[in-house]
């Protein structure tokens, strides 16, 4: 049987790299940390010319295997997804 354990953040390859640009506006300047569901980066919001924190979700955090972890994990994924959608609302841009 396959293990559903999430690899430790230090064992994973980074998904993004310094200098990557997200959403055409956030220039990643410094890797901060990784957690069970994604990475945190310092970035420059080029539209507002300010430093911000960018939190990303790992593509596998909502995979079928990950969702087999149970209802608490699914709730955590769906809650984070809902928050991300709310932050992407046109009124907040």
C-alpha positions in Angstrom: 0.0 0.0 0.0 1.3 3.5 -0.9 2.1 5.9 1.8 0.0 9.1 1.8 2.6 10.9 4.0 3.6 14.3 2.8 7.4 14.6 2.2 9.0 17.0 4.6 9.4 20.5 3.1 13.2 20.1 3.1 12.9 17.0 1.0 10.9 18.6 -1.8 12.1 20.4 -4.8 11.0 24.0 -4.9 8.3 24.7 -7.4 9.3 28.3 -7.9 12.5 30.2 -8.1 13.9 33.7 -7.3 13.1 35.9 -10.3 9.9 34.1 -11.3 6.9 36.4 -11.9 3.4 35.4 -10.8 0.2 36.8 -12.2 2.3 39.3 -14.2 2.8 41.4 -11.2 4.6 39.6 -8.3 8.4 39.2 -8.7 9.7 36.6 -6.4 12.7 38.0 -4.5 13.4 35.6 -1.6 12.3 32.1 -0.5 11.0 32.1 3.0 9.7 28.6 3.9 7.7 25.6 2.9 4.9 23.9 4.7 2.7 20.9 4.2 0.6 22.6 1.5 2.9 25.0 -0.2 5.7 27.6 -0.1 6.0 31.2 1.1 8.0 33.8 -0.8 8.8 37.4 -0.4 7.9 39.2 -3.6 7.7 42.7 -5.0 4.2 43.7 -6.1 5.3 45.6 -9.3 2.0 47.4 -9.6 2.1 48.9 -6.0 5.9 48.8 -5.8 5.8 47.2 -2.3 7.1 44.0 -0.7 4.5 41.4 -0.1 4.4 37.7 1.0 3.2 35.2 -1.5 1.9 31.9 -0.3 1.5 29.1 -2.9 -0.3 25.8 -2.9 1.5 22.7 -4.1 -0.2 21.1 -7.1 -0.5 17.8 -5.2 -2.2 19.3 -2.1 -5.6 18.7 -3.7 -4.8 15.5 -5.6 -6.9 12.5 -5.3 -4.3 10.8 -3.1 -4.0 13.8 -0.8 -7.8 14.0 -0.5 -7.9 10.4 0.8 -6.3 11.7 4.0 -9.8 12.4 5.3 -12.4 15.1 5.8 -10.1 17.4 7.9 -7.5 17.5 5.0 -10.3 18.1 2.4 -11.7 20.9 4.6 -8.3 22.5 4.9 -7.7 22.4 1.1 -11.2 23.8 0.3 -10.9 26.5 2.9 -7.5 27.7 1.5 -8.9 27.5 -2.1 -11.9 29.7 -1.0 -9.7 32.2 0.6 -7.5 32.4 -2.5 -10.6 33.0 -4.7 -11.8 35.8 -2.4 -8.4 37.5 -2.5 -8.4 37.3 -6.3 -11.8 39.2 -6.5 -11.7 42.2 -8.9 -12.6 44.6 -6.0 -9.3 43.8 -4.3 -7.0 44.6 -7.2 
